[in-house]
């Protein structure tokens, strides 16, 4: 067994792990990132694309925002449609100048990977069976296998950025975890197509046939979704069937303006809310999907992972640079306070915009009344906008 040492081991090289690694490297704190898959596999995953203001600022702080500002699409609002009507939520006006940025998670990941290469920092891909050990004591370490050889990395701290199915949370004794979960009775059928978006901003649609979302990755690449049954299969949907269905759920002027074309990615994602408490176990800290999952309706998944990175980085910087563990000891409480607010917002958006079979016509009317109040009350619109652009860290 080979044996090395670093200050911080990060398990998971998605955007949160890479962002934390970059911030640590920039602060002069030695770190190693491990991932069970290849860089190409990570870059091939289709993920979110709406970045909060705080996420944009964090990428700027990391020095990886140049391409985002050059190629990303700043959005100062979005549309809500219901009862055949279309209403714009003016984020910039309602939040005194704040916006969101449309820039795909894959692009964020690529920018961070490129920066890590420039930094000469260590990322070990295809590291099989990475496992945290002894994190409840003073000498934690991580083991993994690479090319048939077992390796051990001794460290001060282990940061689990390895997602819901990763080893970090699973290494924690079950009795130490408190889990909260809600599974929604539907999924999202989503496609990617090389067609111009139907609108220059996102459109969220509430319709008797179900929810729909018109989004984009670039000015020539569109990302569209429709609410579907959990029993459905993506292969049962032809492109023509999808385009017909999404147009039925949109106001006529939007449907008629939509450019259709062949999809190059089509999948169904289930929706759920999941939170685990606490997010720290001795020298092991959970970040992002390892600790919480939200339905994509509120565009909070990646952004919550970035706020976790902010809090854990404050703690690590305090420990190494200021010789204080106050922020480190407060990580879980501070992160969870923001997490639960985002979980609430994502749940609220999901329940307001989707059709639930057991709600009946009464539930439909309540949704429409809430939406009508939302778009005609500045106070309600401000609350929506404040949460959408992202609560402060």
Secondary structure, DSSP 8 states (H G I E B T S, - for coil): -EEEE-SEEEE--SHHHHHHHHHHHHTT--EEEE-SS-HHHHHT-----EE-HHHHHHHHHHT--HHHHHH-EEESEEEEEETTEEEEEEHHHHTTS--EEE--HHHHHHHHHHHHHHHT-EEE-S-EEEEEE-TTSS--EEEEEETTEEEEEE-SEEEE-S-TTSHHHHTS-GGG-EEEEEEEEEEEEEEEESS--SSSS-EEE--TT--EEEEESSSS-EEEEEEE-TT--GGG--HHHHHHHHHHTS-HHHHHH-----EEEEEEEEEEEEEEE-SEETTEEE-GGGTEE--GGG--HHHHHHHHHHHHHHHHHHHHHS---HHHHTHHHHHHHHHHHHHHHHHHHHHHHS--GGGHHHHHHHHHHHHHHHHH-HHHHHHHHHHHH----
